Amino acid sequence: MNLLRKLNHKLGATTGFEIRKAGLPHVPAPKSAGAKEPAEPKPATQVAYRPPEDPEVDRLLRRPVFIMSPVRSGSTLLRLLLNAHSRLHSAHELHFRRLEVNASTKLAERAMAELGLERGDLEHLIWDRVLHRELVRSGKDFLVEKTPSNTFAYKRIAACWPDARFIFLLRHPASIARSWYEADPEKRTEEEAALDALRYMRATERARQALPGHVVRYEELTDDPESAMKAICSYLEIDFEPGMLDYGSQTQTSYKKGLGDWKDKIRSGQVQAGRALPSEKEIPEPLREISAAWGYLAGQGPDTTAATAAAREPHAEIAEVWPRDGAVRLTGSLHGVPEGGDGPWTVLLVRRDHEDQQLRYPAELSDGGFDVTVPVADLTPAGLSTPAQWDIHLAAGEGDAEVRLRAGRHLDGITGKKNIMVFPGQPAQVDGADVEVKPYYTIKDNLSVEVLPAS
């Protein structure tokens, strides 16, 4: 026993204390002056998830609506307009995805496993309960959620609520970047703002490519809010209410940074004019690709002059396409009715290069609008050789006096929809062979349906 141990033995027996060698004092490492908190904290682990085994039992929330958008794209304005509807409730950004579940013991994990519940299932139950509680407290029918970071988890949200509906809100990318910089100029430079916002834009575009839904632009909301909101209400299958436009008189809300827009413009309670669109020279280089994809960059994709001419010609303007539940539902309106187009109108599908193969469905016009459902089974008759394409028209009259208006989407300012708007396919069979039925936009932005061999 050395001297220190002998001394400690005596001290411990008499005083209860010991002598220990002092270590170096702990000094926290200095923070870098340029260090910043990450804009989108990521969970430590990736959580496995799946759709609910029994949605009727596992979900309280029915047909929720998610606004998928980048930051600073007008999502707070849109959610306030929607919240002013008597049937829609849209609170501030809820960030529900950050609610996580962890079992503190293996026994708890085993108990949940016996119930058929994994960690992802438990988190989904909590998310659903929190959102449903908010909806019940509002006394309304449907919940609308608009947290921009939801775009990074669109697959999980779609799995959590299989009956969810999606609204994709777009804005000029350069305007988004500028607004993101102005929101906190001390936090990020203009270049950093553009790159950071671009992450959200790309995530929004990935979601838009993968999920069915309704596309609306910030510029439409500010230039013609009534038309924009009528189209959204049509998609949500609810009646438009004029009071939505005066959202300040319809709802009481708080505006807090981090939970949505908080600036004076949004506090006005009414839709304000948007800022002037940037010129092509003002679009930062990193944003040019997404600007072209969203139709904000001239000279990209199909000839814009031809697209403008097509928009002026009489046609059936498509508002929404819903390919689901064994059918393709189409809504839209007539744009410029030529002489002889008095009706009654039908939706006419003509097989391309086979004029004798046609399908017709009554299209009763209400205020110039139509709503028609085409069964997938009708598009896959016996003997059909694939691939096959069906072109869509609205028709009136008979024989040589028949008037046909090609169905397409030309009035939203988006050109090149063939590579931008992608619809999900639905399984079917032709003579016992598996096929896929899928709406698509042609290179002229007209709407058709194709039948392809299943991959």
Protein Blocks (a to p, Z undefined) as FASTA:
>chain_A
ZZklmmmmmmmmmnopacdddddddddddddfkbccdfbdcdfbdcdddddfblmlmpmb
ghiacddddehiopmmmmmmmmmpmkbccdddeklmmpccddfbfklmmmmmmnopafkl
mmmmmmmmmmmmmmmmnopabdcdfbfklmmmmmmmmmmmmmbccddddddfklmmmmmm
mmommlpcfklmmmmmmmmmmmmmmmmmmpgcddddfklmmmmmmlmmmmmmmmnopacd
fklmmmmlmpccdddehiacfbfklmnopacdddddddfklpcfklmmmmmmnopaghia
jafklmmmmmmpgcdddfbdcdeehiacdddddehiaehilopaddddddehilklccdd
ddddeehiacddddfklmmcghiacdddddddddedehjllccdddddfknopghklmmm
ccddddddeehiacdddddddfkopacddddddZZ
